[in-house]
Amino acid sequence: MSEPLKTINHEVIRAWIEARQGRPAVARTAAKGAMLRVDFGDQEDDLEPIEWQEFFTILDDNGLAFVHQDITAEGVPSRFNKFVERG
């Protein structure tokens, strides 16, 4: 199992998401506005697809970093990811 990694590199983020057949998305909430998410095609009705440019604008404008894991304990590609403050 690989340790979670943290990055703000757009190319690394896009490559990781696309390698897992994910797409950029947001969950729009009244309280928090647009919260970044990765849509893997699972049944999540509250996700709205967005373009990569909007995805990275939200990431940068909100000072967020992408935390992800490459490999699970079973040795398969992991989908674990979250968005955290860059600090």
Gaussian input, Z-matrix of N, CA and C with variables (Angstrom, degrees):
# hf/3-21g

backbone

0 1
 N
 C     1     B1
 C     2     B2     1     A1
 N     3     B3     2     A2     1     D1
 C     4     B4     3     A3     2     D2
 C     5     B5     4     A4     3     D3
 N     6     B6     5     A5     4     D4
 C     7     B7     6     A6     5     D5
 C     8     B8     7     A7     6     D6
 N     9     B9     8     A8     7     D7
 C    10    B10     9     A9     8     D8
 C    11    B11    10    A10     9     D9
 N    12    B12    11    A11    10    D10
 C    13    B13    12    A12    11    D11
 C    14    B14    13    A13    12    D12
 N    15    B15    14    A14    13    D13
 C    16    B16    15    A15    14    D14
 C    17    B17    16    A16    15    D15
 N    18    B18    17    A17    16    D16
 C    19    B19    18    A18    17    D17
 C    20    B20    19    A19    18    D18
 N    21    B21    20    A20    19    D19
 C    22    B22    21    A21    20    D20
 C    23    B23    22    A22    21    D21
 N    24    B24    23    A23    22    D22
 C    25    B25    24    A24    23    D23
 C    26    B26    25    A25    24    D24
 N    27    B27    26    A26    25    D25
 C    28    B28    27    A27    26    D26
 C    29    B29    28    A28    27    D27
 N    30    B30    29    A29    28    D28
 C    31    B31    30    A30    29    D29
 C    32    B32    31    A31    30    D30
 N    33    B33    32    A32    31    D31
 C    34    B34    33    A33    32    D32
 C    35    B35    34    A34    33    D33
 N    36    B36    35    A35    34    D34
 C    37    B37    36    A36    35    D35
 C    38    B38    37    A37    36    D36
 N    39    B39    38    A38    37    D37
 C    40    B40    39    A39    38    D38
 C    41    B41    40    A40    39    D39
 N    42    B42    41    A41    40    D40
 C    43    B43    42    A42    41    D41
 C    44    B44    43    A43    42    D42
 N    45    B45    44    A44    43    D43
 C    46    B46    45    A45    44    D44
 C    47    B47    46    A46    45    D45
 N    48    B48    47    A47    46    D46
 C    49    B49    48    A48    47    D47
 C    50    B50    49    A49    48    D48
 N    51    B51    50    A50    49    D49
 C    52    B52    51    A51    50    D50
 C    53    B53    52    A52    51    D51
 N    54    B54    53    A53    52    D52
 C    55    B55    54    A54    53    D53
 C    56    B56    55    A55    54    D54
 N    57    B57    56    A56    55    D55
 C    58    B58    57    A57    56    D56
 C    59    B59    58    A58    57    D57
 N    60    B60    59    A59    58    D58
 C    61    B61    60    A60    59    D59
 C    62    B62    61    A61    60    D60
 N    63    B63    62    A62    61    D61
 C    64    B64    63    A63    62    D62
 C    65    B65    64    A64    63    D63
 N    66    B66    65    A65    64    D64
 C    67    B67    66    A66    65    D65
 C    68    B68    67    A67    66    D66
 N    69    B69    68    A68    67    D67
 C    70    B70    69    A69    68    D68
 C    71    B71    70    A70    69    D69
 N    72    B72    71    A71    70    D70
 C    73    B73    72    A72    71    D71
 C    74    B74    73    A73    72    D72
 N    75    B75    74    A74    73    D73
 C    76    B76    75    A75    74    D74
 C    77    B77    76    A76    75    D75
 N    78    B78    77    A77    76    D76
 C    79    B79    78    A78    77    D77
 C    80    B80    79    A79    78    D78
 N    81    B81    80    A80    79    D79
 C    82    B82    81    A81    80    D80
 C    83    B83    82    A82    81    D81
 N    84    B84    83    A83    82    D82
 C    85    B85    84    A84    83    D83
 C    86    B86    85    A85    84    D84
 N    87    B87    86    A86    85    D85
 C    88    B88    87    A87    86    D86
 C    89    B89    88    A88    87    D87
 N    90    B90    89    A89    88    D88
 C    91    B91    90    A90    89    D89
 C    92    B92    91    A91    90    D90
 N    93    B93    92    A92    91    D91
 C    94    B94    93    A93    92    D92
 C    95    B95    94    A94    93    D93
 N    96    B96    95    A95    94    D94
 C    97    B97    96    A96    95    D95
 C    98    B98    97    A97    96    D96
 N    99    B99    98    A98    97    D97
 C   100   B100    99    A99    98    D98
 C   101   B101   100   A100    99    D99
 N   102   B102   101   A101   100   D100
 C   103   B103   102   A102   101   D101
 C   104   B104   103   A103   102   D102
 N   105   B105   104   A104   103   D103
 C   106   B106   105   A105   104   D104
 C   107   B107   106   A106   105   D105
 N   108   B108   107   A107   106   D106
 C   109   B109   108   A108   107   D107
 C   110   B110   109   A109   108   D108
 N   111   B111   110   A110   109   D109
 C   112   B112   111   A111   110   D110
 C   113   B113   112   A112   111   D111
 N   114   B114   113   A113   112   D112
 C   115   B115   114   A114   113   D113
 C   116   B116   115   A115   114   D114
 N   117   B117   116   A116   115   D115
 C   118   B118   117   A117   116   D116
 C   119   B119   118   A118   117   D117
 N   120   B120   119   A119   118   D118
 C   121   B121   120   A120   119   D119
 C   122   B122   121   A121   120   D120
 N   123   B123   122   A122   121   D121
 C   124   B124   123   A123   122   D122
 C   125   B125   124   A124   123   D123
 N   126   B126   125   A125   124   D124
 C   127   B127   126   A126   125   D125
 C   128   B128   127   A127   126   D126
 N   129   B129   128   A128   127   D127
 C   130   B130   129   A129   128   D128
 C   131   B131   130   A130   129   D129
 N   132   B132   131   A131   130   D130
 C   133   B133   132   A132   131   D131
 C   134   B134   133   A133   132   D132
 N   135   B135   134   A134   133   D133
 C   136   B136   135   A135   134   D134
 C   137   B137   136   A136   135   D135
 N   138   B138   137   A137   136   D136
 C   139   B139   138   A138   137   D137
 C   140   B140   139   A139   138   D138
 N   141   B141   140   A140   139   D139
 C   142   B142   141   A141   140   D140
 C   143   B143   142   A142   141   D141
 N   144   B144   143   A143   142   D142
 C   145   B145   144   A144   143   D143
 C   146   B146   145   A145   144   D144
 N   147   B147   146   A146   145   D145
 C   148   B148   147   A147   146   D146
 C   149   B149   148   A148   147   D147
 N   150   B150   149   A149   148   D148
 C   151   B151   150   A150   149   D149
 C   152   B152   151   A151   150   D150
 N   153   B153   152   A152   151   D151
 C   154   B154   153   A153   152   D152
 C   155   B155   154   A154   153   D153
 N   156   B156   155   A155   154   D154
 C   157   B157   156   A156   155   D155
 C   158   B158   157   A157   156   D156
 N   159   B159   158   A158   157   D157
 C   160   B160   159   A159   158   D158
 C   161   B161   160   A160   159   D159
 N   162   B162   161   A161   160   D160
 C   163   B163   162   A162   161   D161
 C   164   B164   163   A163   162   D162
 N   165   B165   164   A164   163   D163
 C   166   B166   165   A165   164   D164
 C   167   B167   166   A166   165   D165
 N   168   B168   167   A167   166   D166
 C   169   B169   168   A168   167   D167
 C   170   B170   169   A169   168   D168
 N   171   B171   170   A170   169   D169
 C   172   B172   171   A171   170   D170
 C   173   B173   172   A172   171   D171
 N   174   B174   173   A173   172   D172
 C   175   B175   174   A174   173   D173
 C   176   B176   175   A175   174   D174
 N   177   B177   176   A176   175   D175
 C   178   B178   177   A177   176   D176
 C   179   B179   178   A178   177   D177
 N   180   B180   179   A179   178   D178
 C   181   B181   180   A180   179   D179
 C   182   B182   181   A181   180   D180
 N   183   B183   182   A182   181   D181
 C   184   B184   183   A183   182   D182
 C   185   B185   184   A184   183   D183
 N   186   B186   185   A185   184   D184
 C   187   B187   186   A186   185   D185
 C   188   B188   187   A187   186   D186
 N   189   B189   188   A188   187   D187
 C   190   B190   189   A189   188   D188
 C   191   B191   190   A190   189   D189
 N   192   B192   191   A191   190   D190
 C   193   B193   192   A192   191   D191
 C   194   B194   193   A193   192   D192
 N   195   B195   194   A194   193   D193
 C   196   B196   195   A195   194   D194
 C   197   B197   196   A196   195   D195
 N   198   B198   197   A197   196   D196
 C   199   B199   198   A198   197   D197
 C   200   B200   199   A199   198   D198
 N   201   B201   200   A200   199   D199
 C   202   B202   201   A201   200   D200
 C   203   B203   202   A202   201   D201
 N   204   B204   203   A203   202   D202
 C   205   B205   204   A204   203   D203
 C   206   B206   205   A205   204   D204
 N   207   B207   206   A206   205   D205
 C   208   B208   207   A207   206   D206
 C   209   B209   208   A208   207   D207
 N   210   B210   209   A209   208   D208
 C   211   B211   210   A210   209   D209
 C   212   B212   211   A211   210   D210
 N   213   B213   212   A212   211   D211
 C   214   B214   213   A213   212   D212
 C   215   B215   214   A214   213   D213
 N   216   B216   215   A215   214   D214
 C   217   B217   216   A216   215   D215
 C   218   B218   217   A217   216   D216
 N   219   B219   218   A218   217   D217
 C   220   B220   219   A219   218   D218
 C   221   B221   220   A220   219   D219
 N   222   B222   221   A221   220   D220
 C   223   B223   222   A222   221   D221
 C   224   B224   223   A223   222   D222
 N   225   B225   224   A224   223   D223
 C   226   B226   225   A225   224   D224
 C   227   B227   226   A226   225   D225
 N   228   B228   227   A227   226   D226
 C   229   B229   228   A228   227   D227
 C   230   B230   229   A229   228   D228
 N   231   B231   230   A230   229   D229
 C   232   B232   231   A231   230   D230
 C   233   B233   232   A232   231   D231
 N   234   B234   233   A233   232   D232
 C   235   B235   234   A234   233   D233
 C   236   B236   235   A235   234   D234
 N   237   B237   236   A236   235   D235
 C   238   B238   237   A237   236   D236
 C   239   B239   238   A238   237   D237
 N   240   B240   239   A239   238   D238
 C   241   B241   240   A240   239   D239
 C   242   B242   241   A241   240   D240
 N   243   B243   242   A242   241   D241
 C   244   B244   243   A243   242   D242
 C   245   B245   244   A244   243   D243
 N   246   B246   245   A245   244   D244
 C   247   B247   246   A246   245   D245
 C   248   B248   247   A247   246   D246
 N   249   B249   248   A248   247   D247
 C   250   B250   249   A249   248   D248
 C   251   B251   250   A250   249   D249
 N   252   B252   251   A251   250   D250
 C   253   B253   252   A252   251   D251
 C   254   B254   253   A253   252   D252
 N   255   B255   254   A254   253   D253
 C   256   B256   255   A255   254   D254
 C   257   B257   256   A256   255   D255
 N   258   B258   257   A257   256   D256
 C   259   B259   258   A258   257   D257
 C   260   B260   259   A259   258   D258

   B1=1.4514
   B2=1.5255
   B3=1.3090
   B4=1.4550
   B5=1.5249
   B6=1.3161
   B7=1.4638
   B8=1.5331
   B9=1.3202
   B10=1.4617
   B11=1.5280
   B12=1.3159
   B13=1.4539
   B14=1.5230
   B15=1.3161
   B16=1.4601
   B17=1.5223
   B18=1.3432
   B19=1.4550
   B20=1.5292
   B21=1.3291
   B22=1.4581
   B23=1.5295
   B24=1.3236
   B25=1.4629
   B26=1.5311
   B27=1.3220
   B28=1.4645
   B29=1.5216
   B30=1.3214
   B31=1.4628
   B32=1.5270
   B33=1.3333
   B34=1.4705
   B35=1.5254
   B36=1.3289
   B37=1.4651
   B38=1.5257
   B39=1.3200
   B40=1.4678
   B41=1.5248
   B42=1.3287
   B43=1.4653
   B44=1.5291
   B45=1.3378
   B46=1.4694
   B47=1.5329
   B48=1.3286
   B49=1.4684
   B50=1.5230
   B51=1.3239
   B52=1.4643
   B53=1.5235
   B54=1.3326
   B55=1.4627
   B56=1.5331
   B57=1.3341
   B58=1.4747
   B59=1.5305
   B60=1.3286
   B61=1.4580
   B62=1.5319
   B63=1.3277
   B64=1.4520
   B65=1.5167
   B66=1.3275
   B67=1.4539
   B68=1.5253
   B69=1.3302
   B70=1.4616
   B71=1.5221
   B72=1.3414
   B73=1.4575
   B74=1.5216
   B75=1.3271
   B76=1.4601
   B77=1.5229
   B78=1.3138
   B79=1.4573
   B80=1.5139
   B81=1.3074
   B82=1.4704
   B83=1.5220
   B84=1.3284
   B85=1.4596
   B86=1.5168
   B87=1.2989
   B88=1.4623
   B89=1.5190
   B90=1.3271
   B91=1.4607
   B92=1.5286
   B93=1.3200
   B94=1.4645
   B95=1.5183
   B96=1.3258
   B97=1.4565
   B98=1.5159
   B99=1.3347
   B100=1.4635
   B101=1.5261
   B102=1.3131
   B103=1.4682
   B104=1.5287
   B105=1.3379
   B106=1.4630
   B107=1.5200
   B108=1.3248
   B109=1.4528
   B110=1.5269
   B111=1.3309
   B112=1.4560
   B113=1.5192
   B114=1.3337
   B115=1.4610
   B116=1.5204
   B117=1.3350
   B118=1.4584
   B119=1.5273
   B120=1.3462
   B121=1.4539
   B122=1.5145
   B123=1.3298
   B124=1.4545
   B125=1.5260
   B126=1.2993
   B127=1.4562
   B128=1.5230
   B129=1.3009
   B130=1.4545
   B131=1.5205
   B132=1.3243
   B133=1.4548
   B134=1.5168
   B135=1.3254
   B136=1.4633
   B137=1.5253
   B138=1.3342
   B139=1.4613
   B140=1.5219
   B141=1.3203
   B142=1.4601
   B143=1.5230
   B144=1.3379
   B145=1.4622
   B146=1.5272
   B147=1.3326
   B148=1.4584
   B149=1.5244
   B150=1.3156
   B151=1.4619
   B152=1.5278
   B153=1.3294
   B154=1.4634
   B155=1.5281
   B156=1.3292
   B157=1.4694
   B158=1.5275
   B159=1.3385
   B160=1.4656
   B161=1.5255
   B162=1.3295
   B163=1.4601
   B164=1.5318
   B165=1.3373
   B166=1.4657
   B167=1.5247
   B168=1.3260
   B169=1.4660
   B170=1.5242
   B171=1.3305
   B172=1.4651
   B173=1.5248
   B174=1.3330
   B175=1.4686
   B176=1.5285
   B177=1.3227
   B178=1.4640
   B179=1.5281
   B180=1.3282
   B181=1.4643
   B182=1.5237
   B183=1.3294
   B184=1.4602
   B185=1.5257
   B186=1.3445
   B187=1.4617
   B188=1.5156
   B189=1.3471
   B190=1.4587
   B191=1.5232
   B192=1.3200
   B193=1.4602
   B194=1.5234
   B195=1.3208
   B196=1.4621
   B197=1.5233
   B198=1.3120
   B199=1.4676
   B200=1.5178
   B201=1.3268
   B202=1.4640
   B203=1.5265
   B204=1.3165
   B205=1.4676
   B206=1.5231
   B207=1.3140
   B208=1.4591
   B209=1.5233
   B210=1.3311
   B211=1.4653
   B212=1.5322
   B213=1.3352
   B214=1.4667
   B215=1.5207
   B216=1.3155
   B217=1.4647
   B218=1.5314
   B219=1.3399
   B220=1.4678
   B221=1.5197
   B222=1.3281
   B223=1.4561
   B224=1.5203
   B225=1.3187
   B226=1.4641
   B227=1.5256
   B228=1.3359
   B229=1.4667
   B230=1.5378
   B231=1.3005
   B232=1.4650
   B233=1.5163
   B234=1.3364
   B235=1.4610
   B236=1.5297
   B237=1.3285
   B238=1.4621
   B239=1.5250
   B240=1.3355
   B241=1.4503
   B242=1.5099
   B243=1.3335
   B244=1.4634
   B245=1.5129
   B246=1.3136
   B247=1.4596
   B248=1.5206
   B249=1.3382
   B250=1.4478
   B251=1.5345
   B252=1.3179
   B253=1.4596
   B254=1.5171
   B255=1.3121
   B256=1.4621
   B257=1.5186
   B258=1.3153
   B259=1.4592
   B260=1.4559
   A1=108.40
   A2=115.36
   A3=119.16
   A4=109.87
   A5=114.40
   A6=120.55
   A7=108.86
   A8=118.27
   A9=119.84
   A10=111.25
   A11=115.69
   A12=123.21
   A13=108.56
   A14=116.83
   A15=121.79
   A16=108.11
   A17=116.63
   A18=120.42
   A19=111.04
   A20=114.64
   A21=121.73
   A22=109.49
   A23=117.22
   A24=123.16
   A25=109.58
   A26=116.28
   A27=121.30
   A28=112.57
   A29=117.54
   A30=120.81
   A31=111.33
   A32=117.33
   A33=121.55
   A34=109.89
   A35=116.48
   A36=120.89
   A37=110.24
   A38=116.82
   A39=120.11
   A40=111.37
   A41=117.51
   A42=120.98
   A43=110.99
   A44=117.37
   A45=121.30
   A46=109.98
   A47=116.78
   A48=121.30
   A49=110.71
   A50=117.33
   A51=120.56
   A52=112.24
   A53=118.27
   A54=121.23
   A55=111.62
   A56=116.01
   A57=121.43
   A58=111.36
   A59=115.94
   A60=123.99
   A61=112.21
   A62=116.29
   A63=121.30
   A64=111.48
   A65=114.55
   A66=122.09
   A67=108.98
   A68=117.56
   A69=119.89
   A70=110.25
   A71=115.62
   A72=120.38
   A73=109.37
   A74=114.27
   A75=120.90
   A76=108.31
   A77=114.29
   A78=121.60
   A79=104.38
   A80=116.60
   A81=120.40
   A82=109.56
   A83=115.38
   A84=120.63
   A85=108.72
   A86=115.99
   A87=120.13
   A88=111.28
   A89=116.77
   A90=121.04
   A91=112.61
   A92=118.01
   A93=120.77
   A94=114.47
   A95=118.39
   A96=120.09
   A97=111.09
   A98=117.13
   A99=121.94
   A100=110.08
   A101=115.60
   A102=120.60
   A103=108.31
   A104=116.77
   A105=120.61
   A106=111.32
   A107=114.64
   A108=122.47
   A109=108.16
   A110=115.34
   A111=121.69
   A112=105.86
   A113=116.14
   A114=121.87
   A115=108.59
   A116=115.57
   A117=121.14
   A118=111.27
   A119=116.62
   A120=119.90
   A121=113.41
   A122=117.47
   A123=120.78
   A124=108.47
   A125=116.86
   A126=121.83
   A127=111.47
   A128=116.23
   A129=121.87
   A130=107.07
   A131=115.82
   A132=120.99
   A133=113.90
   A134=117.62
   A135=119.21
   A136=113.35
   A137=118.72
   A138=120.79
   A139=111.05
   A140=114.50
   A141=121.62
   A142=108.02
   A143=118.46
   A144=120.27
   A145=110.99
   A146=116.09
   A147=121.69
   A148=108.60
   A149=115.69
   A150=121.01
   A151=109.37
   A152=115.98
   A153=120.72
   A154=111.57
   A155=117.85
   A156=120.43
   A157=110.97
   A158=117.69
   A159=121.06
   A160=111.03
   A161=116.42
   A162=122.56
   A163=110.32
   A164=116.22
   A165=120.11
   A166=112.33
   A167=118.06
   A168=120.81
   A169=109.80
   A170=117.35
   A171=121.42
   A172=110.04
   A173=117.23
   A174=121.97
   A175=110.21
   A176=116.56
   A177=121.13
   A178=112.17
   A179=117.43
   A180=120.48
   A181=112.65
   A182=116.36
   A183=120.83
   A184=113.19
   A185=116.75
   A186=120.68
   A187=112.95
   A188=116.10
   A189=120.46
   A190=111.78
   A191=115.36
   A192=123.72
   A193=107.54
   A194=116.31
   A195=123.57
   A196=108.56
   A197=116.67
   A198=122.25
   A199=106.88
   A200=116.42
   A201=120.06
   A202=110.47
   A203=114.61
   A204=121.73
   A205=106.55
   A206=116.78
   A207=119.82
   A208=113.53
   A209=117.11
   A210=121.93
   A211=110.02
   A212=117.19
   A213=121.51
   A214=110.59
   A215=116.66
   A216=121.79
   A217=110.98
   A218=115.90
   A219=120.92
   A220=112.66
   A221=116.81
   A222=121.07
   A223=115.06
   A224=117.41
   A225=120.78
   A226=109.68
   A227=117.47
   A228=119.16
   A229=111.00
   A230=114.73
   A231=121.46
   A232=110.73
   A233=116.00
   A234=121.74
   A235=110.95
   A236=117.00
   A237=119.63
   A238=109.44
   A239=115.47
   A240=120.75
   A241=109.50
   A242=114.97
   A243=121.13
   A244=108.02
   A245=114.55
   A246=121.67
   A247=107.74
   A248=115.88
   A249=121.96
   A250=109.64
   A251=115.84
   A252=119.56
   A253=109.72
   A254=116.55
   A255=120.78
   A256=112.81
   A257=117.56
   A258=122.05
   A259=113.29
   D1=136.90
   D2=178.47
   D3=-92.79
   D4=151.47
   D5=177.69
   D6=-74.86
   D7=150.08
   D8=175.94
   D9=-60.88
   D10=141.65
   D11=179.86
   D12=-113.71
   D13=152.07
   D14=-179.90
   D15=-123.52
   D16=131.23
   D17=-178.85
   D18=-148.11
   D19=157.12
   D20=170.43
   D21=-121.00
   D22=3.93
   D23=-178.26
   D24=-72.40
   D25=115.47
   D26=-176.53
   D27=-59.19
   D28=-40.64
   D29=-178.55
   D30=-65.60
   D31=-40.97
   D32=178.96
   D33=-65.41
   D34=-44.07
   D35=-179.05
   D36=-62.45
   D37=-49.89
   D38=-178.32
   D39=-61.89
   D40=-42.74
   D41=-179.86
   D42=-62.62
   D43=-42.60
   D44=-179.92
   D45=-62.57
   D46=-46.91
   D47=-178.30
   D48=-64.61
   D49=-47.86
   D50=-177.60
   D51=-67.10
   D52=-32.19
   D53=178.52
   D54=-64.45
   D55=-19.65
   D56=179.83
   D57=-108.51
   D58=18.92
   D59=-179.63
   D60=56.97
   D61=33.12
   D62=177.06
   D63=-92.00
   D64=166.15
   D65=179.06
   D66=-136.77
   D67=149.60
   D68=177.72
   D69=-69.43
   D70=140.80
   D71=-178.64
   D72=-154.60
   D73=168.00
   D74=172.68
   D75=-132.41
   D76=152.90
   D77=168.94
   D78=-108.83
   D79=115.61
   D80=-177.58
   D81=-89.84
   D82=124.10
   D83=177.78
   D84=-127.72
   D85=148.38
   D86=-179.65
   D87=-64.30
   D88=-38.19
   D89=-175.05
   D90=-75.14
   D91=-39.30
   D92=-171.84
   D93=-115.42
   D94=0.57
   D95=-177.89
   D96=75.71
   D97=-140.10
   D98=-178.39
   D99=-91.87
   D100=117.01
   D101=178.05
   D102=-102.44
   D103=126.23
   D104=-178.63
   D105=-63.52
   D106=141.47
   D107=176.41
   D108=-145.98
   D109=164.84
   D110=171.10
   D111=-113.38
   D112=125.74
   D113=-179.97
   D114=-96.85
   D115=114.72
   D116=177.91
   D117=-98.27
   D118=11.57
   D119=178.66
   D120=87.11
   D121=4.66
   D122=176.80
   D123=-73.24
   D124=165.36
   D125=-177.67
   D126=-74.43
   D127=84.93
   D128=174.98
   D129=-128.00
   D130=97.03
   D131=-173.51
   D132=-66.65
   D133=-22.53
   D134=-175.00
   D135=-84.40
   D136=1.39
   D137=-179.64
   D138=-88.85
   D139=136.33
   D140=178.63
   D141=-117.02
   D142=121.31
   D143=178.63
   D144=-63.90
   D145=143.61
   D146=175.53
   D147=-135.40
   D148=165.02
   D149=177.83
   D150=-78.79
   D151=158.14
   D152=-179.73
   D153=-57.87
   D154=-40.70
   D155=-178.64
   D156=-58.92
   D157=-44.78
   D158=178.52
   D159=-65.71
   D160=-40.06
   D161=179.16
   D162=-56.75
   D163=-49.75
   D164=-177.77
   D165=-73.55
   D166=-28.86
   D167=174.51
   D168=-63.97
   D169=-45.76
   D170=178.38
   D171=-62.76
   D172=-44.14
   D173=179.63
   D174=-57.33
   D175=-50.59
   D176=-175.92
   D177=-72.46
   D178=-43.84
   D179=-177.73
   D180=-63.89
   D181=-26.75
   D182=-179.21
   D183=-99.57
   D184=5.75
   D185=177.61
   D186=61.59
   D187=41.48
   D188=-177.64
   D189=-100.42
   D190=155.61
   D191=172.46
   D192=-122.45
   D193=158.13
   D194=-179.35
   D195=-104.10
   D196=119.92
   D197=175.98
   D198=-103.25
   D199=131.26
   D200=-177.49
   D201=-149.08
   D202=160.77
   D203=176.53
   D204=-118.99
   D205=137.36
   D206=-178.71
   D207=-83.36
   D208=-46.41
   D209=-173.45
   D210=-130.02
   D211=138.54
   D212=177.17
   D213=-80.24
   D214=174.86
   D215=177.12
   D216=-62.19
   D217=-26.05
   D218=179.09
   D219=-83.22
   D220=-3.33
   D221=177.35
   D222=85.79
   D223=16.59
   D224=178.06
   D225=-108.82
   D226=159.19
   D227=179.32
   D228=-57.26
   D229=133.01
   D230=-179.06
   D231=-91.07
   D232=148.94
   D233=173.03
   D234=-105.46
   D235=4.98
   D236=-178.66
   D237=-61.88
   D238=126.46
   D239=175.76
   D240=-158.77
   D241=155.84
   D242=172.97
   D243=-159.83
   D244=164.24
   D245=179.14
   D246=-110.68
   D247=130.68
   D248=-177.13
   D249=-132.96
   D250=165.02
   D251=174.40
   D252=-64.65
   D253=145.66
   D254=-177.09
   D255=-67.77
   D256=-30.72
   D257=-175.79
   D258=-57.15

